[in-house]
Structures are given as structure tokens and as C-alpha cells.
Amino acid sequence: MSDWCCVPRAGCCVPQAGCCVTQGGCCVTQGGCCVPRAGCCVTHGRCCVTQAGCCVTQGRCCVTHGRCCVTQGGCCVTQAGCCVTQGGCCVTHGGCCVTQAGCCVTQGGCCVTQGGMTFIWNVH
């Protein structure tokens, strides 16, 4: 029995059914609900971009519709707040998102990073 659920296409992984985790440029089923956006899984230690549900990743971060998320038990879980990651991952703190690494850019006004420093403000 094979666990392969995706086929490579132009360097991307195109899902056949179910979920996926990146593995050398393609996908394998793991149980769960990872659905890559635009038919592609991002490899090289980075995470899949999901449309819904969660994402099983080999990397640390996962982007879901402009919201910040963290991995828990191998799945990507969207947290409160409003981050789009650029070159790193975000976690939430006090309702806003802060960077673990790289730069964090908001879509709705929680935090930004400049020069490696994180600026946080609360929206009342």
C-alpha cells in the first residue's frame, strides 16, 4: 500500500486527496487536513500554505489566510491576531503577534518588526 497522495508538477506538489507533508518536493499522507494553496507545497524546510484546516509541516511556520499560526502536535493551528510571516514564524502574545524569527507584517494591525525589534500595540 502506498501513502503517496501527491504528484510533482513543475517543482510543486499537487495534491490528489487528503492531506500532505512535504518530502523531497512531493507529498505523503499523514492523516489530518493539509491542503496546499494553488496546488503547491513549499519544500526546503518551509511549511505548506493551507486553505482550510491545519497543515502538517517539516518547518516551523505555516501561513493560513493572513493569520498567524503555530504548530502543535505537527499541525498548524491558527492563533488570535493578524500576522503574515516573512522569513520566519509568529506566535501570539496578549492578543497580538510577535516574531520568533524573521519579520512579521500585519494585515489588521497587531505588530510590526523593524531592525530586528518587535513593536506591539493593543487595539482597544
N, C-alpha and C positions, 0 to 999 in steps of 0.2 A: 504494500500500500504506500502511496506517495503522499507527502504533505505539501507538495508544491501547489500553490494556488495562483501564481502569477507567472507571466512570461515577459522576458526582456524585450523592449522595443525602443530603439534609438537611445539606449543608455538609461532608459527609465523602466520602472517595473509597472506593468499593467495588471491590475487585479482581475482574477477570474471570478472569485466568490469569497465571501467571508472576510477574514482579516489578514494582516500581514505583518511581518517584521523584516527589515532589510537584511539581506545576507548576500554579500558579494555582488550587489547590483540587481538581485531579484528578491522574491518574497517566499516565505513559507508560512503555513498556517500555524497559529499558536493557540487558538481559542480566544475569544474576545470580540473586538469590534473595530479594528483599524481600517479605515477607508481612505486611501490616498487621494488628495485633490488633484484634479487634472490628469488622473491616471498615472501618477508618478510617485515613487518612493524616493526619498533623498538618502543616498548612501554615505559612506565615508564617515561613520560615527555620528551623523546627524539624524534627526528624527523624521518620521513621516508627518505630513501635514494632513490633518483629518478634516472631514466634512461633518461628521457626527460621531457621537460615542467617544471611544478612547483610542489611544494609539500605543501599540507596543513598540518600544524603541530600543536601539542599541546605544544611542546617545543619551544626553541628559535632558534635552528640551523638546518641546512639541508645541506647535502653534495651531490654535483652533479658532478660526474666525476672529482674529484680532484680540482674543482674550489671553490672559496669562494662565499658564498651567504648569503643574509639576508632575513628576512621575511617582506613582505609588503602587508598589507591587508589580511593577513592569508596565503599568498602564498610565496613560497621560490623563490627568484629572484637571479640568478647568477650575480655577480658583476665582474668588471675587477680585474685582479690579479690572484693569483695562490696559494690558500691555501687548505690544508687538515686539518680539525679540529681534535683535540684530546682532548676530555673532555671539550670542550667549543665551542664558536662561533666566527666567524671572520667577520669584516667589512672592506671595502676598504677605504684607505686614501691616496690620492696622487698617485693613480695607484698601490699601494701595500696594502697588507692586514695586519691588526693589530688585536690583540685579544681583545675581550670583557671579556672573561673569559677562564681559562684553557690554553692549549698550542696550538700553531699554527705551523704547519710544512709545508713547501712549497714543491711543485713538480717542480717548474720552477724558483725559486729564487726571492722571494719578501721579506719575513721576516721570522725570527725565534724567539722563545722565550726561554730564559734561566733564571732560578731562578726567574720567575715572571716578568722579564723585557722584553720588546719588542724591537727588533733591526730591524730597517728599512733601506733599501738602495734602491736607484733608479738605474735601469739598463738603460744605455744610449746606 
